[in-house]
Amino acid sequence: QVQLVESGGGLVQAGGSLRLSCAASGNALSIYSMGWFRQAPGKQRELVADMSSPSTWHYADSVKGRFTISRDYAANTVYLQMNSLKPEDTAVYFCNVVSTSMYNYWGQGTQVTVSS
């Protein structure tokens, strides 16, 4: 059984920063990539950023230059540093882990609210 434990969401004013973290655990878990998705009310879930190796990562255009994804490979933990937050970043953020067998695991979600 794989567990993803997220933390770091909250309420912040526009221009502020938050840091999300997600720790993955489970027997025989072999990770291909870790990342973050988000879903705003009435919208589809979208990729924010993911990282499959220290030199391979993807960001949504809307967060490039403001968000930074990083991983602690030894601890199976992924972080999302979010700077210069905007009201349109308000959403539930979900941790995503893809195993080497290409199975997707999801966290429970953490709310990020950016006030104007």
C-alpha positions as CSV (number, residue, x, y, z in Angstrom):
1,Q,0.0,0.0,0.0
2,V,1.4,3.4,-1.0
3,Q,0.7,6.5,1.1
4,L,1.2,10.1,0.1
5,V,1.3,12.6,2.9
6,E,0.9,16.2,1.8
7,S,1.5,19.4,3.8
8,G,2.0,23.1,3.4
9,G,-1.2,24.5,2.0
10,G,-2.9,27.5,3.4
11,L,-4.1,31.1,2.9
12,V,-1.7,33.7,1.7
13,Q,-1.9,37.2,0.2
14,A,-1.1,37.8,-3.4
15,G,2.6,38.1,-3.9
16,G,3.3,35.8,-1.0
17,S,4.9,32.3,-0.9
18,L,4.0,28.8,0.2
19,R,5.9,25.6,0.1
20,L,4.2,22.3,-0.4
21,S,5.7,18.9,0.5
22,C,4.6,15.4,-0.2
23,A,6.2,12.3,1.3
24,A,5.6,8.9,-0.4
25,S,5.9,5.6,1.4
26,G,5.0,2.0,0.7
27,N,6.5,-1.4,0.4
28,A,8.4,-2.0,-2.8
29,L,7.6,1.5,-4.1
30,S,9.7,2.3,-7.1
31,I,9.2,5.8,-8.3
32,Y,9.4,7.1,-11.8
33,S,8.3,10.6,-11.3
34,M,6.8,12.9,-8.6
35,G,4.8,16.0,-9.2
36,W,1.9,18.3,-8.5
37,F,-1.5,18.9,-10.1
38,R,-4.1,21.4,-9.1
39,Q,-7.8,21.7,-9.5
40,A,-9.8,24.9,-9.2
41,P,-13.5,25.0,-8.7
42,G,-15.3,24.2,-11.9
43,K,-12.1,23.4,-13.7
44,Q,-10.3,20.3,-14.8
45,R,-7.3,19.0,-12.9
46,E,-4.1,20.3,-14.5
47,L,-0.4,19.6,-14.2
48,V,1.5,22.2,-12.3
49,A,5.0,20.6,-12.3
50,D,6.6,17.2,-12.3
51,M,10.1,15.8,-12.1
52,S,11.4,12.4,-13.2
53,S,15.1,13.1,-12.8
54,P,17.4,15.9,-11.6
55,S,17.5,17.1,-15.2
56,T,14.0,16.3,-16.4
57,W,11.1,18.4,-15.2
58,H,8.0,20.1,-16.7
59,Y,6.1,23.2,-15.6
60,A,2.8,24.6,-16.6
61,D,3.3,27.9,-18.5
62,S,1.3,29.7,-16.0
63,V,3.7,29.0,-13.2
64,K,7.1,29.1,-15.0
65,G,9.5,31.5,-13.2
66,R,7.4,31.5,-10.0
67,F,7.2,27.9,-8.9
68,T,10.1,25.5,-8.3
69,I,9.8,21.7,-8.0
70,S,12.4,19.7,-6.2
71,R,12.8,16.2,-4.9
72,D,14.6,14.4,-2.1
73,Y,15.2,11.1,-3.7
74,A,16.4,9.4,-0.6
75,A,13.3,10.4,1.3
76,N,10.8,9.9,-1.6
77,T,9.6,13.5,-1.0
78,V,8.7,16.2,-3.5
79,Y,8.5,19.9,-2.8
80,L,6.8,22.7,-4.6
81,Q,8.1,26.2,-3.7
82,M,5.5,28.7,-4.8
83,N,6.5,32.4,-5.0
84,S,4.7,35.5,-6.3
85,L,1.4,33.8,-5.8
86,K,-1.6,35.1,-7.6
87,P,-5.3,34.7,-6.9
88,E,-5.6,32.5,-10.0
89,D,-3.3,30.0,-8.3
90,T,-6.1,29.3,-5.8
91,A,-6.9,25.6,-6.0
92,V,-6.6,22.2,-4.4
93,Y,-3.1,20.9,-5.0
94,F,-2.6,17.2,-5.4
95,C,0.6,15.3,-5.1
96,N,1.1,12.7,-7.9
97,V,3.5,9.8,-7.9
98,V,4.0,7.6,-10.9
99,S,5.7,4.3,-10.3
100,T,8.1,2.6,-12.6
101,S,5.2,0.3,-13.6
102,M,3.4,3.5,-14.7
103,Y,0.8,3.4,-11.9
104,N,-0.5,6.7,-10.7
105,Y,-0.9,7.5,-7.0
106,W,-2.6,10.6,-5.6
107,G,-2.5,12.5,-2.4
108,Q,-5.6,13.7,-0.6
109,G,-5.1,17.3,-1.8
110,T,-4.2,20.4,0.1
111,Q,-6.0,23.7,-0.3
112,V,-4.1,26.8,-1.5
113,T,-6.0,30.1,-1.3
114,V,-4.5,33.3,-2.5
115,S,-6.3,36.5,-1.6
116,S,-6.1,39.7,-3.6
